[in-house]
Amino acid sequence: MRLEELPNIYKAETLSLMGRALEQAWQELKSKGELKDEDGAKRKLTRTIVALASVGETDSRKLKNFAVNATAGR
């Protein structure tokens, strides 16, 4: 799932911060060089960020950190 595929339930600013968090999380995971399943890791990052945003989290740093931690070792 890509963020662009989400229904229009999020404001543009929320989608933007979710996108930033996803990109930063992805870059952090890639820089560690520990990815075994890149597609699975990207899906897990996206699902984690969407889940957190759906319950009201709007801090992109927190979104990134939670997503990276949830995906570590993937």
TIMIDO-307668 format. One record per atom (N, C-alpha, C, O): atom name; y, z negated, x negated; chain; residue number from 1. Coordinates in pm, whole numbers, plus 50000, padded with zeros to 5 digits. Layout:
<pts>
PT   atom       v       w       u   mol   seq
PT     CA       Y       Z       X     A   NUM
...
</pts>
This chain:
<pts>
PT   atom       v       w       u   mol   seq
PT      N   49883   50000   49916     A     1
PT     CA   50000   50000   50000     A     1
PT      C   50123   50000   49911     A     1
PT      O   50132   49925   49814     A     1
PT      N   50216   50084   49947     A     2
PT     CA   50344   50087   49877     A     2
PT      C   50449   50026   49968     A     2
PT      O   50435   50028   50091     A     2
PT      N   50553   49971   49907     A     3
PT     CA   50655   49905   49989     A     3
PT      C   50721   50001   50087     A     3
PT      O   50765   49960   50194     A     3
PT      N   50729   50129   50051     A     4
PT     CA   50791   50227   50142     A     4
PT      C   50709   50245   50270     A     4
PT      O   50761   50294   50370     A     4
PT      N   50584   50206   50266     A     5
PT     CA   50496   50223   50381     A     5
PT      C   50509   50110   50483     A     5
PT      O   50449   50115   50590     A     5
PT      N   50585   50009   50449     A     6
PT     CA   50600   49896   50541     A     6
PT      C   50681   49937   50663     A     6
PT      O   50774   50017   50653     A     6
PT      N   50647   49882   50776     A     7
PT     CA   50728   49910   50896     A     7
PT      C   50870   49858   50876     A     7
PT      O   50898   49781   50783     A     7
PT      N   50957   49900   50960     A     8
PT     CA   51099   49862   50949     A     8
PT      C   51125   49720   50997     A     8
PT      O   51217   49697   51075     A     8
PT      N   51045   49625   50951     A     9
PT     CA   51065   49486   50992     A     9
PT      C   51149   49409   50891     A     9
PT      O   51194   49298   50918     A     9
PT      N   51171   49469   50775     A    10
PT     CA   51249   49404   50671     A    10
PT      C   51384   49472   50657     A    10
PT      O   51395   49594   50670     A    10
PT      N   51486   49393   50629     A    11
PT     CA   51618   49448   50602     A    11
PT      C   51613   49523   50469     A    11
PT      O   51528   49498   50384     A    11
PT      N   51707   49614   50452     A    12
PT     CA   51712   49695   50330     A    12
PT      C   51723   49607   50206     A    12
PT      O   51661   49636   50104     A    12
PT      N   51801   49500   50214     A    13
PT     CA   51817   49413   50097     A    13
PT      C   51687   49340   50062     A    13
PT      O   51657   49317   49945     A    13
PT      N   51610   49304   50166     A    14
PT     CA   51481   49238   50142     A    14
PT      C   51383   49336   50079     A    14
PT      O   51312   49299   49985     A    14
PT      N   51378   49459   50128     A    15
PT     CA   51292   49560   50068     A    15
PT      C   51332   49586   49922     A    15
PT      O   51246   49605   49837     A    15
PT      N   51461   49585   49896     A    16
PT     CA   51509   49607   49760     A    16
PT      C   51464   49496   49667     A    16
PT      O   51416   49523   49556     A    16
PT      N   51478   49370   49709     A    17
PT     CA   51437   49260   49622     A    17
PT      C   51285   49255   49607     A    17
PT      O   51234   49215   49502     A    17
PT      N   51213   49296   49712     A    18
PT     CA   51067   49304   49701     A    18
PT      C   51029   49412   49600     A    18
PT      O   50937   49393   49520     A    18
PT      N   51098   49523   49603     A    19
PT     CA   51073   49631   49507     A    19
PT      C   51101   49588   49365     A    19
PT      O   51024   49619   49274     A    19
PT      N   51211   49517   49345     A    20
PT     CA   51243   49465   49211     A    20
PT      C   51137   49369   49163     A    20
PT      O   51092   49376   49048     A    20
PT      N   51095   49278   49251     A    21
PT     CA   50993   49181   49214     A    21
PT      C   50862   49251   49178     A    21
PT      O   50796   49213   49081     A    21
PT      N   50826   49353   49255     A    22
PT     CA   50703   49427   49228     A    22
PT      C   50711   49497   49093     A    22
PT      O   50618   49490   49014     A    22
PT      N   50821   49565   49067     A    23
PT     CA   50836   49636   48940     A    23
PT      C   50834   49539   48822     A    23
PT      O   50768   49566   48721     A    23
PT      N   50905   49428   48832     A    24
PT     CA   50906   49329   48724     A    24
PT      C   50768   49268   48703     A    24
PT      O   50726   49248   48590     A    24
PT      N   50698   49238   48811     A    25
PT     CA   50564   49181   48801     A    25
PT      C   50470   49282   48735     A    25
PT      O   50389   49245   48649     A    25
PT      N   50479   49408   48776     A    26
PT     CA   50394   49512   48720     A    26
PT      C   50419   49527   48570     A    26
PT      O   50324   49535   48492     A    26
PT      N   50545   49531   48531     A    27
PT     CA   50578   49545   48389     A    27
PT      C   50526   49425   48309     A    27
PT      O   50476   49442   48198     A    27
PT      N   50537   49306   48366     A    28
PT     CA   50488   49186   48296     A    28
PT      C   50336   49193   48278     A    28
PT      O   50286   49163   48169     A    28
PT      N   50265   49231   48382     A    29
PT     CA   50120   49241   48370     A    29
PT      C   50079   49348   48269     A    29
PT      O   49989   49327   48189     A    29
PT      N   50145   49462   48274     A    30
PT     CA   50113   49570   48181     A    30
PT      C   50141   49530   48037     A    30
PT      O   50067   49567   47946     A    30
PT      N   50248   49454   48016     A    31
PT     CA   50285   49415   47880     A    31
PT      C   50184   49318   47819     A    31
PT      O   50170   49310   47697     A    31
PT      N   50113   49246   47904     A    32
PT     CA   50011   49153   47855     A    32
PT      C   49885   49227   47811     A    32
PT      O   49805   49173   47734     A    32
PT      N   49867   49349   47860     A    33
PT     CA   49753   49430   47822     A    33
PT      C   49618   49377   47867     A    33
PT      O   49516   49405   47804     A    33
PT      N   49616   49301   47974     A    34
PT     CA   49492   49239   48021     A    34
PT      C   49439   49299   48151     A    34
PT      O   49349   49242   48212     A    34
PT      N   49493   49411   48193     A    35
PT     CA   49454   49469   48321     A    35
PT      C   49320   49541   48309     A    35
PT      O   49302   49629   48225     A    35
PT      N   49227   49502   48393     A    36
PT     CA   49096   49567   48398     A    36
PT      C   49092   49671   48509     A    36
PT      O   49024   49773   48497     A    36
PT      N   49165   49646   48617     A    37
PT     CA   49167   49733   48734     A    37
PT      C   49313   49750   48777     A    37
PT      O   49365   49671   48855     A    37
PT      N   49377   49854   48725     A    38
PT     CA   49520   49873   48752     A    38
PT      C   49550   49892   48899     A    38
PT      O   49645   49834   48950     A    38
PT      N   49470   49973   48967     A    39
PT     CA   49495   49996   49110     A    39
PT      C   49478   49868   49190     A    39
PT      O   49560   49837   49277     A    39
PT      N   49373   49793   49161     A    40
PT     CA   49350   49666   49230     A    40
PT      C   49461   49566   49201     A    40
PT      O   49503   49492   49290     A    40
PT      N   49506   49564   49078     A    41
PT     CA   49613   49471   49040     A    41
PT      C   49742   49505   49113     A    41
PT      O   49812   49416   49162     A    41
PT      N   49775   49633   49120     A    42
PT     CA   49898   49673   49189     A    42
PT      C   49890   49640   49338     A    42
PT      O   49988   49596   49397     A    42
PT      N   49772   49661   49399     A    43
PT     CA   49755   49625   49541     A    43
PT      C   49771   49474   49561     A    43
PT      O   49834   49430   49656     A    43
PT      N   49713   49396   49470     A    44
PT     CA   49722   49250   49480     A    44
PT      C   49867   49205   49465     A    44
PT      O   49914   49118   49539     A    44
PT      N   49939   49263   49370     A    45
PT     CA   50082   49230   49354     A    45
PT      C   50157   49258   49484     A    45
PT      O   50233   49173   49533     A    45
PT      N   50136   49376   49537     A    46
PT     CA   50207   49416   49659     A    46
PT      C   50173   49325   49776     A    46
PT      O   50263   49278   49846     A    46
PT      N   50045   49299   49796     A    47
PT     CA   50005   49211   49907     A    47
PT      C   50064   49071   49892     A    47
PT      O   50108   49012   49991     A    47
PT      N   50066   49020   49770     A    48
PT     CA   50121   48886   49749     A    48
PT      C   50270   48882   49779     A    48
PT      O   50318   48791   49846     A    48
PT      N   50342   48981   49731     A    49
PT     CA   50486   48986   49754     A    49
PT      C   50517   49002   49902     A    49
PT      O   50605   48935   49955     A    49
PT      N   50444   49090   49970     A    50
PT     CA   50467   49110   50114     A    50
PT      C   50435   48982   50191     A    50
PT      O   50509   48944   50282     A    50
PT      N   50326   48916   50156     A    51
PT     CA   50288   48793   50226     A    51
PT      C   50396   48686   50210     A    51
PT      O   50433   48619   50306     A    51
PT      N   50445   48670   50089     A    52
PT     CA   50549   48570   50066     A    52
PT      C   50679   48606   50137     A    52
PT      O   50744   48519   50195     A    52
PT      N   50716   48732   50133     A    53
PT     CA   50839   48775   50200     A    53
PT      C   50825   48758   50351     A    53
PT      O   50924   48729   50420     A    53
PT      N   50705   48777   50403     A    54
PT     CA   50686   48766   50548     A    54
PT      C   50703   48623   50599     A    54
PT      O   50727   48602   50718     A    54
PT      N   50692   48525   50510     A    55
PT     CA   50715   48387   50551     A    55
PT      C   50853   48337   50506     A    55
PT      O   50883   48218   50512     A    55
PT      N   50936   48433   50461     A    56
PT     CA   51075   48399   50436     A    56
PT      C   51118   48383   50292     A    56
PT      O   51235   48352   50267     A    56
PT      N   51030   48403   50196     A    57
PT     CA   51071   48390   50056     A    57
PT      C   51157   48510   50017     A    57
PT      O   51117   48624   50035     A    57
PT      N   51277   48482   49965     A    58
PT     CA   51369   48590   49929     A    58
PT      C   51417   48580   49784     A    58
PT      O   51507   48653   49744     A    58
PT      N   51358   48493   49708     A    59
PT     CA   51394   48481   49566     A    59
PT      C   51303   48576   49487     A    59
PT      O   51183   48551   49475     A    59
PT      N   51360   48684   49433     A    60
PT     CA   51277   48784   49366     A    60
PT      C   51205   48727   49244     A    60
PT      O   51095   48772   49211     A    60
PT      N   51264   48630   49178     A    61
PT     CA   51199   48566   49062     A    61
PT      C   51073   48492   49106     A    61
PT      O   50969   48501   49041     A    61
PT      N   51082   48420   49217     A    62
PT     CA   50966   48349   49270     A    62
PT      C   50859   48448   49317     A    62
PT      O   50740   48429   49291     A    62
PT      N   50902   48554   49385     A    63
PT     CA   50808   48655   49430     A    63
PT      C   50731   48712   49312     A    63
PT      O   50609   48725   49317     A    63
PT      N   50803   48745   49206     A    64
PT     CA   50741   48801   49086     A    64
PT      C   50643   48703   49024     A    64
PT      O   50529   48738   48994     A    64
PT      N   50687   48580   49005     A    65
PT     CA   50603   48480   48940     A    65
PT      C   50476   48451   49020     A    65
PT      O   50367   48445   48963     A    65
PT      N   50488   48433   49150     A    66
PT     CA   50370   48409   49233     A    66
PT      C   50274   48528   49227     A    66
PT      O   50153   48511   49217     A    66
PT      N   50329   48649   49234     A    67
PT     CA   50245   48769   49232     A    67
PT      C   50172   48783   49099     A    67
PT      O   50053   48815   49097     A    67
PT      N   50242   48759   48989     A    68
PT     CA   50179   48769   48857     A    68
PT      C   50066   48667   48845     A    68
PT      O   49957   48698   48799     A    68
PT      N   50095   48545   48887     A    69
PT     CA   49992   48440   48879     A    69
PT      C   49872   48471   48969     A    69
PT      O   49758   48444   48931     A    69
PT      N   49896   48526   49085     A    70
PT     CA   49787   48559   49177     A    70
PT      C   49702   48674   49123     A    70
PT      O   49585   48687   49160     A    70
PT      N   49760   48756   49038     A    71
PT     CA   49692   48877   48992     A    71
PT      C   49637   48863   48850     A    71
PT      O   49565   48951   48804     A    71
PT      N   49670   48756   48782     A    72
PT     CA   49629   48739   48642     A    72
PT      C   49479   48759   48627     A    72
PT      O   49399   48707   48705     A    72
PT      N   49442   48835   48524     A    73
PT     CA   49301   48857   48494     A    73
PT      C   49237   48965   48577     A    73
PT      O   49116   48988   48565     A    73
PT      N   49311   49031   48659     A    74
PT     CA   49255   49134   48747     A    74
PT      C   49227   49259   48669     A    74
PT      O   49179   49358   48725     A    74
</pts>
